[in-house]
Amino acid sequence: GKSGAFMFFTKDQRFLLKTMTKEDFNAWMKMFKSYFQHVNCFKESLLARVYGVYSIQMDDKEPVYL
């Protein structure tokens, strides 16, 4: 995409994974409760279903946000 994020499907093609910037990660963490409430109240919502947001860091490397 335009943001330079890396996107890929899981081996079984059921899920899409996408990297995000630290800023995107922080913004998501701020709006997570509202998002969760919305998709629970409006089962037919067209918003994409997010099953997890993760920060992964190995040794002294910069974290990767998914």
N, C-alpha and C positions, 0 to 999 in steps of 0.2 A: 504494500500500500504506500500511499504518499508519506506516511510517517516513518517508513523504513522498518516497521515492525516485521518480525519473522512469523509466518503463519504456516501451520501444518496440521494434517489430520492424523488421528491415531491409526494404528495398523488396521483396525477393524472398520475404519471410516465412520465411526459413530460420533466422534467428538473432534472439534476444531480447537487447537491450541494457538495462542497468540502471545507474543512478547509485548511488553509495554514499558514505557518510561517510568522512572521513579515518580514523576509528577502525576502521570496517569494512575499509578498504583495508589498514591496518597489521595487523589480525588475520589477514586473508587471506594477507598476505606471510609471516607467521609459520607458518601451517599448510600452505602450498603444497606443500612437499616430501612431507608425509604424504598429502595429498590425491592428488597425482600418483602416488605409489607404490600407493595403494589402488586407484585406477581402472585402473591398469595390471595389477595382480595379479588383480582381480576384474572381468573384462570385462562381466559381467552385473549389476554394481552399479547400484542405482537412483539413485545420486547424479547430479545434473545434471552434464553435461560442460561445463567452463569452458574456453573457447578463448583467453581473454586477459583480463588485468586491466591497466588503463591509468590513468595520471595525465596529464592534459592541462592545460597552463597557457599562457595567452596574455598577453603583455606583463606588466603589473603586477596582473593579476586573480588571484583565488584559484584554485588548481587544482581541476579537476573530476575525480572518480574514477569510472571505469567498469569 
